[in-house]
């Protein structure tokens, strides 16, 4: 799916300036624990099924919609795996639009459907170890491990003097 009307109107006002963009992403695995990644071919390269959270939409609702739009799979968000953001999650699209994502990462279970191959988006299941070597997804390392806790970024430097920020 392309840019929603909300983000189109926002971009008309701010141009290519950096904006915050809440989004939801899904970890969808097969029986071998391989992770489904679309190759988007639009400058983003390999990425998880993900997208912006629209006005009035809950993060879990957004991940259901985005996984379906990008893969043809109906999924159930089983667990919130992590929340990510900050400078490491800035991206500039080929159009020049700049975003800083705040990502709600969900473990998703396939309920129905089958992976649909689009010309623009080739779906492949990649082994996690190959994935880590081939693309820079630092946050994926933290959530790949099995854990009952939600992962979030933390840096002890943030605690030293919050008043100076």
C-alpha positions in Angstrom: 0.0 0.0 0.0 1.2 3.5 -0.7 1.2 6.5 1.6 -2.1 7.1 3.4 -4.1 10.3 3.0 -3.0 11.4 6.5 0.8 11.1 5.7 0.2 12.7 2.2 -1.4 15.7 3.9 1.4 15.9 6.5 4.0 15.7 3.7 2.3 18.6 1.8 2.8 20.7 4.9 6.4 19.7 6.0 7.9 18.5 2.7 10.9 16.1 3.3 11.5 17.2 6.9 12.1 14.6 9.5 8.8 13.3 11.1 8.1 10.7 13.8 6.2 7.7 12.4 4.8 5.1 14.7 4.8 1.7 13.0 4.2 -1.9 13.6 6.3 -4.8 12.3 5.8 -8.5 12.4 8.1 -11.5 12.9 6.5 -14.3 10.9 8.3 -17.6 11.1 7.9 -20.9 9.4 8.2 -24.4 11.0 12.1 -24.2 10.7 12.0 -20.8 12.7 13.1 -18.9 9.5 11.9 -15.4 9.3 9.8 -14.1 6.4 11.3 -10.9 4.8 10.0 -9.1 1.8 12.6 -7.7 -0.6 11.0 -4.4 -1.3 13.1 -3.3 -4.2 12.3 0.4 -3.6 15.5 1.4 -1.8 14.5 -0.3 1.5 15.9 -3.7 0.5 15.2 -6.5 3.0 12.8 -5.7 5.7 10.2 -7.2 7.9 6.5 -6.9 7.0 5.8 -3.5 8.5 4.1 -0.2 8.0 2.8 3.0 9.6 0.1 2.9 12.2 -2.8 4.9 10.9 -4.9 7.3 12.9 -7.4 5.4 15.0 -5.5 2.1 14.5 -4.0 0.0 17.3 -0.5 -1.3 16.9 -1.6 -4.9 16.8 -4.3 -4.0 14.2 -1.7 -2.3 12.1 0.6 -5.3 12.1 -2.3 -7.6 11.0 -3.0 -5.2 8.1 0.6 -4.7 7.1 1.5 -8.4 7.1 -1.5 -9.1 4.9 -0.8 -6.3 2.5 2.8 -7.3 2.1 2.6 -11.1 2.1 -1.0 -12.3 1.7 -0.9 -14.0 5.1 -3.5 -13.6 7.8 -1.6 -13.5 11.1 -2.4 -13.3 14.8 -0.1 -11.0 16.8 0.9 -13.4 19.6 3.3 -11.3 21.7 4.9 -7.9 21.8 8.6 -8.6 21.4 10.1 -5.1 21.6 9.7 -1.4 21.2 12.4 0.5 19.3 13.1 4.1 18.2 15.6 6.9 18.3 18.3 8.0 15.9 19.1 4.4 14.9 15.7 4.2 13.4 15.9 7.1 11.1 15.5 6.5 7.4 15.4 8.6 4.2 13.3 7.2 1.4 14.4 7.6 -2.2 11.8 10.4 -2.5 13.8 12.4 0.1 11.1 11.9 2.8 12.8 11.5 6.2 11.3 9.5 9.1 12.2 8.4 12.6 10.3 5.3 13.3 8.9 4.2 16.7 8.5 0.5 16.1 6.2 -1.9 17.9 7.6 -5.4 17.1 5.2 -8.4 17.3 5.7 -12.1 17.1 3.0 -13.3 14.7 1.4 -16.7 14.1 0.2 -17.5 10.6 -3.6 -18.2 10.7 -4.3 -18.6 7.0 -3.3 -17.6 3.5 -0.2 -18.2 1.5 2.7 -16.0 0.6 1.9 -14.0 -2.5 4.7 -13.0 -4.8 4.4 -9.5 -6.2 6.7 -8.2 -8.9 7.7 -5.4 -6.6 8.0 -7.5 -3.5 9.6 -10.9 -3.7 9.1 -12.9 -0.5 11.7 -15.2 0.8 12.4 -17.2 3.9 15.9 -16.6 5.1 17.9 -18.3 7.8 18.5 -15.9 10.7 22.3 -16.4 10.7 22.5 -15.5 7.0 20.2 -12.6 7.6 22.4 -11.1 10.3 25.5 -11.4 8.1 23.8 -9.8 5.0 21.8 -6.8 6.5 22.2 -4.5 9.4 19.2 -5.1 11.6 20.7 -4.6 15.1 17.4 -4.9 16.9 16.6 -8.2 15.3 19.4 -9.8 17.3 17.7 -8.8 20.5 14.3 -10.2 19.7 15.5 -13.4 18.0 16.3 -15.0 21.3 13.4 -16.6 23.1 12.4 -14.5 26.1 9.3 -13.9 28.1 10.3 -10.2 28.5 9.6 -7.4 26.1 12.9 -5.9 24.8 13.4 -2.2 24.8 16.5 -0.1 24.1 18.3 1.1 27.2 21.5 3.1 27.6 22.8 3.9 31.1 24.0 7.3 29.7 20.3 8.3 29.6 20.2 8.1 33.4 23.1 10.3 34.2 21.5 13.7 34.0 18.1 13.8 32.4 17.7 17.5 33.2 20.4 18.4 30.6 18.3 17.1 27.7 
